[in-house]
Amino acid sequence: MGKRHWIMAAAAWSALASGAAAESVPVPDPDTIAALARETMEASGAKGLAIAVIDGGAVRSVQTFGLRNAKGEPLTPQTIMYGASLTKAVFGYWTAMQAERGRIDLDAPLAARLAKPLPDYGNLDAYGNWADLAGDERWRVITPRHVLNHATGFANFSFLEPDGKLRFHFDPASRYGYSGEGIMLLQFAFEGDGGASVGEGVAADLFAPLGLKDVGLMWRPEFAANLADGWTESGAVEPHDERSRVRMAGSMDVSPEAMAQLAAAMVRGFGLSPAMRAEFARGSMAITTRTQFPSLQDEAPEAERFAIGAGLGVIAFNGPQGAGYFKGGHNASTANMMVCLEKGQRCVVVMSNDVRAERRFPKLIDALLGPTGMPWRWEYPEADY
């Protein structure tokens, strides 16, 4: 980084991140974003980074930096990256659209949508190990809201259990516990008895109307022409995983440009009434854990909790600039974060194909948005602050 960019980065960290309470900062200019990006990459060692800025519900900037693979090919706004758990936010928003249209009731048990008891469907590789729930009737009370609030009582995934079996760790709706397995239950409730494909529904209701092409909920061969591989914490290269099934817990491939358009659509309420848009981002389930992961942990003493709540696939918070919500996406070589503020319909979306970038996300995003009140230590307890 040149001397000019170092000076710009230092100024951005101090001036933006320490802005006056309740005041939003101006939309950062391209040079400021570039300076912050380069500082982030140099400080973390990350190889690739994409930053999108949304203001007034519209995409104002999408910039990419660094590499998309070990060959040295550049990361671009059209490069296909792994969306990871940003998929869950898209699923939550799409489910709100279905509720708006009367196709699902957010607070009605999913059991009512099934032709037979859930355990009777057996263990389905594409969805979940439903047979493991035989003898425990608590599955009967789970609703779409419980799923999207991560309040089913399941572990993140059953394969993480010591015996590999799906089970309840707490009563549904009693508390928060992150669960991709729960997300797959909602997908199964939409599809399991011959219902329409969720992947086709999301494409028809969101991707197509928004004119998005560089996005998919499963692998498409045309993605290979401009695809991002990843880098792990150790610096090892991780090839992009070609996911052959739609799994709304985290199968989305998406370019930074397309993810920016999705974030803008969600923050401005595309396709939803104001009431349902508010419901999407409302923290209807209080979160009582110290951190996001591990997904099953003891509740923290009240004095150690963050003032956050689970919405429909996103986490709601309040800060100096008012209400906001966020969703991350992570695996061994992926680091993504979307933070949106309701005031001014503003978001920053950061995507990296190098998990090492994650530790600098709090400084980067607060510099771009101003002080947000984001519960960074809940999301990234090991990050730089």
PyMOL commands that set and color helices and strands:
alter all, ss='L'
color gray80, all
select helices_A, chain A and resi 3-17+30-44+86-100+110-113+118-121+130-133+137-141+144-148+158-160+180-191+198-207+221-226+256-268+274-280+302-304+355-369+376-379
alter helices_A, ss='H'
color red, helices_A
select strands_A, chain A and resi 48-55+58-66+81-82+123-124+128-129+215-216+230-231+237-238+253-254+285-286+308-310+315-319+322-331+334-341+346-352
alter strands_A, ss='S'
color yellow, strands_A
deselect
rebuild
show_as cartoon
